Amino acid sequence: MSDSPSLTRRALIAAAGLAAALAAAPLHAQGAREVVEMALGDPEAPVTMVEYASFTCPHCADFALNVMPELKAQYIDTGKVRLIYREVYFDRPSLWASMIARCAGEDRYFGVAELLFRDQQTWTQAADAQGLVNALFSIGRQAGMIDGEMQACMQDGDFAQALVTWFQGNAQTDSIDATPTFVLNGEKLANMPWPELKAKIEEKLGS
């Protein structure tokens, strides 16, 4: 299942959309920001799963809310799988949502991500840019963020540009043409039902 057409076509859409996002947002350079990998699980786990997902993707929300709890309980928390989460930015809402989640810090990132997916059908329906910002700030507050830090985050133009460049590099390296997409110990996998994904993990574990 996918929420995107071909990579080339999506790249053109993304380039225009992200350029518009950077132009439309009240962003001002405040120094370069490093883009860190957001991950769960033991770095020495025998299986590494990279998930490419967008906060505006319904299939990604379904995975986060219905599959992720099983994946975490059975494989991540038991030291068998390390999950690396990489955002995909095809539009302004997905970029801005990522900025809010990342500015919450590594310790709160996945909690904010869960809130974003849980409330996806609400905040993605914002009528305009200000409505979107207001909705994202509301989610950030639920995670203990304050308006001042979120405003500073949304005004950090260097951080926004770093995220866009990071996303584009990842998408090219792993040929990402749909969300969610997984890279399991180097093998690229399309979205699939949990039993099939579990079988793939077991295969990589040598079970």
N, C-alpha and C positions, 0 to 999 in steps of 0.2 A: 504494500500500500504506500502511496506517495502523495505529497501535496505539491509536487513541482514537476514541470515539464523538463525538457532537455537542459543540460548544464549550460550550454552556450546561450540558449534563450533566457534561462534564468539569470545567467551572469549579466546579460544586458539589462534585464529588468532590475536586478540587484544594484548594478552600478548606478543606474538612474535614480533608483529609490534611495540608496544610501547617500548619494550626492545631495539629493533633496533633503534628506534627514539632517545632514550636517549643515546645510544652508538654512533650514527652517528652525533648527534648535538654537536656543540662546547660548551657544557654545563659545568659549574663549580659552585660548591656550593657557595652561597653568603648569607647564612642565611635563616631560615625557612620563608615561606610566607603563610599567612592565605588565604584560599579559601573562598571568600564571596559569598553569594547568589546574583545573578543579578536579579532584580525584577522591575516590572512596576506596578503602581496602588496603591490604598489605602490599607495599611496593615489591615484595619478593614473591607475590602470588604467582603460581604457575601459568595462569591465564590472565592476559590483559585485554580488556574490552574497551574500545573507544566508541563512545556514542556521539553521533552528530545529530543535533536536534535544534529545532527552533521553538521559542516560547509561544509563537503564534500558530504552531502546527497542531491540529486536533489529534492526529495519530501519535504525536509525541506526548501529548497530555494523557492519552489513553495508556501509553506505555508507562509514563511516570506514576500514574495513579493506580494502575491495575497489575502491572508486571513488575515494576521496580521493587515493591515490597517482597515479592517472592525471590527475586534475584538477590536482593540484599540479605535476606534471612538465610537462604540456602547456600549462597556462594561468596558474597562479599564479606559478610560478618564471620564466616568460617575460614577465611584466609585462602580461599581457592581462586577468587577472581578479584582483580583490581580494575575498577571502573574509572575511566577518564572521560569527562564530559566536555564536549566542545560545541559551543553555540554556532548556529548558522543564522546569518542575517540576510534575509531576502526583502526586508521592508523596515521602515522606521520603527514601528512598534516592537519588533523583535530585537532591534539594536538597543532601544531605550530600556526595555525590560532587562536585557542583559547587563546594562550599565548599573541599574538599580541593584540587581542581584550581586554583582561583583563588588560594588561599593559597600555592601553589607559586610564584606570580609569573608575569608575562607571558612571561618567557623560557623557563619550563618548562611553561606551561599546556598547550600542544598535545601535548607529550610525555606528560604525565599523562593527558590525555584519551585518547590512543591506548592507554595501559595499561588504563584503565578499560573501554574498549570491548573490548580483547583478552581481558580476564579477566571480562567481564560475566556470563557464565553461572556463575561461581564466587561473586563477592562479592554478587550480587543474591539468592543463595539463603541468606544468613545467617538463622539461626533467630530472632534477636532484635536489639534495638537495639545491645547491646554487641558482638554478633558482627559486625554491620555496621560498627561503628566500627573494630573490630580488623582487618577485611578491608580497609577503606579506608586505614587506617594502614599496612598492609603494602604497598599499592600506592604510597603516598606515599614510603615508605622507598626503594623502587626508584628513585624520581626524586631521591633525595638529601635528602628532607625528614627532619627529626628530630621525635621524638614531642612535644617541648615546643612547637614551632611549630604542629603539627597540633592539639594539645590547645587551645592559645590560639585557634586559628581556629574550632574547633568550639564554643567557649564565647563567641564574639562574637555576641551576640544582635542587635545593631544591624546587623551585616553580613548575618545571615540574613534579617532583616526587609527590608533594602534589596534583597536579591536577589529576595525574593518580590514586592515592590512593582514592581521593574523587570520581572520576568517578566509580571506581570499587565498592566502597561502595554503591553508589546510585543505580547502576545497579543491585546489589544483593538485596538491600532492596525493590526496586519496580519491580523486575523481568523484566528488560528492555530487550526486544528481537527484537526490530525494531525501526526505526526512520522515522518520528517523532512519539513519543508516548506521551499521555497526561494523567495526573492524576488530575481528576476534583473532588474536595472535597473528595478525597480518592478513587474515582472510576477510575480504569485504562481504558483508551480508546485508540484504535488504530486510525491511521490516517483516516480521513473521510472528505467528502465534507463539505463546510461551512454550508449549510442549516442544515445538520444533527448535526454538532457540536453546532450550534446556538440553536437547539432544546434541546440539552443536557444541555446547559447553562441555558436556560429558565426553564428547569425542576428543576435544582438545585436552581434557584431563587424562585421557587414555583409559577411561572407564569402560 
